[in-house]
Amino acid sequence: MDIERIRFVRRLRATGMPVETIAHYVHLRSEGLETAGRRLELLLTHRRELLRQQQELADSLALLDSKIAYYQGITESKQANDPAAHPTTAGPREERHA
């Protein structure tokens, strides 16, 4: 195996591709060009999965950013009104945005 193939295999693993799938890809590659279509489909399937995960992460990040902005607004408002105020219970609005 040359350095570029090793790098590619390592990159596939870093993307979360299961070891069994990588082994199958390597096996197909060893069989020559007649397996190019099957290798292509394997890579396209993995790409679709990565795009799905990327969208899921983007959605989660957007939700997290929204919560951060919400809590920053609360803490900034409380500090502006009374820097010593540190409530110990959540108010009704707080509970809706848990």
C-alpha positions in Angstrom: 0.0 0.0 0.0 1.4 3.4 -0.9 1.4 6.4 1.4 -1.6 8.1 -0.4 -3.8 5.0 0.0 -2.9 4.8 3.7 -3.8 8.5 4.1 -7.1 7.9 2.3 -7.9 4.9 4.5 -7.1 6.9 7.6 -9.3 9.8 6.4 -12.2 7.4 5.8 -11.8 6.2 9.4 -11.7 9.8 10.6 -15.0 10.4 8.9 -16.5 7.6 11.0 -16.6 5.0 8.3 -16.8 1.6 10.0 -13.6 -0.6 9.8 -15.6 -3.4 8.1 -16.7 -1.0 5.3 -13.1 0.3 4.9 -11.9 -3.3 4.7 -14.6 -4.1 2.1 -13.5 -1.0 0.1 -9.8 -2.0 0.3 -10.8 -5.6 -0.9 -12.7 -4.2 -3.8 -9.8 -2.0 -4.8 -7.5 -5.0 -4.8 -9.8 -6.6 -7.3 -9.2 -4.0 -10.0 -11.1 -1.6 -12.1 -14.1 -3.9 -12.6 -15.1 -3.0 -9.0 -15.0 0.7 -9.6 -18.8 1.0 -9.7 -19.2 -0.8 -6.3 -16.5 1.4 -4.8 -18.2 4.5 -6.1 -21.5 3.4 -4.6 -19.9 2.7 -1.2 -18.3 6.1 -1.2 -21.5 7.9 -2.3 -23.4 6.1 0.5 -20.9 7.2 3.0 -21.0 10.8 1.7 -24.8 10.9 2.0 -24.4 9.7 5.6 -21.8 12.4 6.3 -24.1 15.1 4.8 -27.0 13.8 7.0 -24.8 14.0 10.1 -23.5 17.5 9.1 -27.1 18.7 8.8 -28.0 17.2 12.2 -24.9 18.9 13.7 -25.9 22.2 12.1 -29.4 22.0 13.5 -28.1 21.2 17.0 -25.6 24.1 16.8 -28.4 26.5 15.8 -30.5 25.3 18.8 -27.5 25.7 21.1 -26.7 29.2 19.7 -30.3 30.1 20.4 -30.1 28.9 24.0 -26.8 30.7 24.5 -28.3 33.9 23.2 -31.4 33.5 25.5 -29.3 32.9 28.6 -26.9 35.7 27.7 -29.8 38.0 27.4 -31.1 37.0 30.8 -27.8 37.3 32.6 -27.0 40.7 30.9 -30.5 42.0 31.8 -30.1 40.9 35.5 -26.7 42.4 35.7 -27.9 45.7 34.3 -30.8 45.8 36.8 -29.2 44.3 39.9 -25.6 43.0 39.7 -26.1 41.2 43.1 -29.2 39.4 42.0 -28.7 35.6 41.7 -32.1 33.8 41.6 -32.2 30.3 42.8 -35.5 29.2 41.1 -36.5 29.5 37.5 -39.4 31.7 36.6 -42.2 30.8 34.2 -40.4 32.1 31.1 -37.2 30.2 32.1 -39.1 26.9 32.3 -40.5 27.3 28.8 -37.0 27.7 27.3 -35.3 24.9 29.2 
